[in-house]
Amino acid sequence: MMCRWHIGIGGSKIMIKTAAKLRGLIGTIFCVLTLAGCAHPLPPLPVGASGSYQLDTGDTVRVIVYNQQSLSTDYIVGDSGTISIPMVGEVKARALTVQELQQQLYNKLNNGILVNPGVGVQLTQCRPIFVVGEVTKPGQYPYVPKLNVLEAVATAGGFTVRADKTYMTVVRPQGDQPTEWSAGPLANLQPGDVVVIHEQFF
């Protein structure tokens, strides 16, 4: 999956980043680590994404509004799943596709703010992945297309000596209800995934 997606018209591009903290996923990480090894066997990670890419916290989108430079800039989807647009306010982005977000922005701007505005939306950067547990450098890392579990572990500095290399899990946010799956080393990841490397017990 490519993390650059453009629809709509061209326009001015002003690179301004806003902050996204992803506290919800971090809380999930700690819950998963606490319960590691205690849960029943998990189903395998699904092979690939189904349907169109849905936006969530940490994604960066570029909004382009024709002849409106103050609105045409980059926005990061925040913890609440929204982006904050001048003259419009908070706009829901979570669980929407790029096309759906574009339509929603058009409707809001066309409702007494602008007359028949030309609006384009582009996904410029996917939300990151997380690698936690028994790796050398646990943390947040950029997502790249076709990234698998083993490559994510390598990005995080590799396994520790205590790592269980035969049992790895992935927590995948699905709306407000994250789901944990078992994963092999070559399982492909999606933006927002949390890779959990468990401790080996002797």
Buried (B, 14 or more C-beta within 10 A) or exposed (E): BEBEBBEBEEBBEEEEEEEBEBEBBBEBBEEBBEEBEEEEEBEEBBEEEEEEBBBBBBBBBBBBBBEBEEBBBBBBBBBEBBBEBEEBEEBBBBEBBBEBBBBBBBEBBEEEEBEEBBBBBBBBBBBBBBBBBBBEEBEBBEBBEEBBBBBBBBBBEEBBEEBBEEBBBBBBBEEEEBBBBBBEEEBBBBBBBBBBBBBBEE
